[in-house]
Amino acid sequence: IHNKRAQILMQYESNRYHKLTVDEQIDCIIDQATDVDILGRSWAGLETFM
């Protein structure tokens, strides 16, 4: 699995309410911010450089 978020979800599959560590949260945020599928669906007028 290339998606870090999916890896973490699978790791804690048995405990749905597990609180992520700070490092896991950071990994998920970075993974989400650099996900090509999410970036490809961004609003056309979005100016992320501002």
N, CA, C and O of each residue as an XYZ file, in Angstrom:
200
protein
N       0.855     -1.180      0.000
C       0.000      0.000      0.000
C       0.896      1.236      0.000
O       1.792      1.369      0.834
N       0.641      2.134     -0.945
C       1.456      3.338     -1.071
C       0.919      4.489     -0.230
O       1.640      5.444      0.061
N      -0.328      4.397      0.152
C      -0.994      5.454      0.893
C      -0.707      5.296      2.390
O      -1.115      4.306      2.997
N      -0.018      6.251      2.976
C       0.341      6.184      4.396
C      -0.899      6.162      5.284
O      -0.917      5.485      6.312
N      -1.932      6.899      4.889
C      -3.166      6.920      5.679
C      -3.801      5.544      5.743
O      -4.280      5.130      6.798
N      -3.809      4.837      4.632
C      -4.388      3.487      4.604
C      -3.565      2.525      5.448
O      -4.119      1.652      6.116
N      -2.248      2.681      5.422
C      -1.380      1.823      6.232
C      -1.681      2.002      7.711
O      -1.764      1.021      8.451
N      -1.842      3.230      8.143
C      -2.121      3.511      9.553
C      -3.503      2.992      9.928
O      -3.679      2.424     11.005
N      -4.489      3.182      9.046
C      -5.836      2.671      9.313
C      -5.836      1.155      9.456
O      -6.499      0.614     10.340
N      -5.100      0.472      8.597
C      -5.037     -0.988      8.670
C      -4.351     -1.443      9.956
O      -4.706     -2.473     10.528
N      -3.367     -0.667     10.404
C      -2.635     -1.002     11.624
C      -3.562     -0.989     12.840
O      -3.417     -1.815     13.741
N      -4.502     -0.062     12.867
C      -5.403      0.088     14.017
C      -6.830     -0.333     13.676
O      -7.783      0.168     14.274
N      -6.982     -1.237     12.732
C      -8.305     -1.652     12.263
C      -9.192     -2.186     13.388
O     -10.403     -1.968     13.382
N      -8.591     -2.880     14.344
C      -9.384     -3.470     15.429
C      -9.830     -2.433     16.458
O     -10.800     -2.656     17.184
N      -9.130     -1.305     16.524
C      -9.462     -0.264     17.494
C      -9.804      1.018     16.738
O      -8.935      1.853     16.485
N     -11.062      1.161     16.388
C     -11.513      2.280     15.559
C     -11.247      3.644     16.204
O     -11.051      4.632     15.496
N     -11.239      3.707     17.518
C     -11.109      4.990     18.214
C      -9.700      5.230     18.743
O      -9.509      6.023     19.665
N      -8.726      4.557     18.172
C      -7.332      4.757     18.572
C      -6.913      6.189     18.248
O      -7.186      6.689     17.157
N      -6.257      6.839     19.186
C      -5.755      8.191     18.951
C      -4.386      8.093     18.302
O      -3.500      7.396     18.796
N      -4.222      8.794     17.197
C      -2.953      8.769     16.487
C      -1.900      9.547     17.255
O      -2.200     10.536     17.923
N      -0.664      9.085     17.148
C       0.442      9.821     17.751
C       0.689     11.074     16.908
O       0.159     11.206     15.805
N       1.487     11.974     17.431
C       1.816     13.196     16.690
C       2.512     12.833     15.383
O       2.203     13.405     14.338
N       3.440     11.895     15.433
C       4.151     11.476     14.222
C       3.200     10.877     13.184
O       3.346     11.134     11.988
N       2.232     10.085     13.632
C       1.255      9.500     12.718
C       0.371     10.584     12.107
O       0.034     10.518     10.925
N      -0.003     11.571     12.904
C      -0.815     12.679     12.394
C      -0.049     13.456     11.329
O      -0.605     13.814     10.291
N       1.222     13.711     11.592
C       2.063     14.434     10.631
C       2.198     13.637      9.341
O       2.088     14.193      8.249
N       2.436     12.331      9.466
C       2.535     11.473      8.284
C       1.256     11.526      7.457
O       1.307     11.598      6.229
N       0.114     11.490      8.129
C      -1.175     11.533      7.429
C      -1.393     12.870      6.734
O      -1.873     12.910      5.602
N      -1.046     13.956      7.398
C      -1.229     15.290      6.812
C      -0.343     15.464      5.585
O      -0.792     15.970      4.556
N       0.919     15.044      5.696
C       1.839     15.149      4.557
C       1.357     14.272      3.411
O       1.386     14.683      2.251
N       0.914     13.063      3.739
C       0.414     12.149      2.717
C      -0.799     12.744      2.007
O      -0.908     12.666      0.783
N      -1.697     13.330      2.767
C      -2.899     13.919      2.183
C      -2.557     15.155      1.346
O      -3.143     15.368      0.285
N      -1.617     15.960      1.818
C      -1.254     17.191      1.114
C      -0.513     16.916     -0.191
O      -0.505     17.760     -1.087
N       0.107     15.750     -0.306
C       0.871     15.423     -1.510
C       0.200     14.339     -2.351
O       0.802     13.843     -3.303
N      -1.019     13.969     -2.020
C      -1.746     12.925     -2.744
C      -2.176     13.452     -4.112
O      -2.939     14.415     -4.202
N      -1.685     12.819     -5.168
C      -1.972     13.257     -6.531
C      -3.471     13.197     -6.828
O      -3.995     14.057     -7.535
N      -4.156     12.199     -6.301
C      -5.600     12.087     -6.532
C      -6.352     13.265     -5.928
O      -7.289     13.782     -6.537
N      -5.950     13.689     -4.745
C      -6.601     14.833     -4.098
C      -6.224     16.127     -4.812
O      -7.082     16.975     -5.058
N      -4.947     16.279     -5.146
C      -4.500     17.489     -5.836
C      -5.161     17.617     -7.208
O      -5.436     18.727     -7.663
N      -5.414     16.498     -7.858
C      -6.052     16.508     -9.171
C      -7.506     16.922     -9.125
O      -8.077     17.282    -10.155
N      -8.113     16.879     -7.962
C      -9.524     17.255     -7.817
C      -9.686     18.655     -7.220
O     -10.798     19.061     -6.883
N      -8.609     19.372     -7.094
C      -8.659     20.711     -6.505
C      -9.482     21.653     -7.378
O      -9.622     21.447     -8.584
N     -10.007     22.664     -6.759
C     -10.779     23.680     -7.457
C      -9.874     24.407     -8.450
O      -8.737     24.734     -8.112
N     -10.345     24.662     -9.646
C      -9.546     25.271    -10.710
C      -9.033     26.654    -10.321
O      -7.953     27.048    -10.760
N      -9.776     27.397     -9.512
C      -9.367     28.738     -9.132
C      -8.514     28.797     -7.875
O      -8.165     29.882     -7.409
N      -8.180     27.644     -7.328
C      -7.395     27.598     -6.101
C      -5.982     28.112     -6.350
O      -5.298     27.638     -7.257
N      -5.549     29.069     -5.557
C      -4.209     29.627     -5.687
C      -3.418     29.251     -4.443
O      -3.357     30.011     -3.477
N      -2.817     28.072     -4.480
C      -2.133     27.544     -3.305
C      -0.835     28.270     -2.980
O      -0.289     28.085     -1.892
N      -0.331     29.083     -3.888
C       0.922     29.788     -3.655
C       0.742     31.031     -2.807
O       1.733     31.640     -2.404
N      -0.485     31.426     -2.523
C      -0.723     32.655     -1.762
C      -0.539     32.434     -0.296
O      -0.701     33.364      0.494
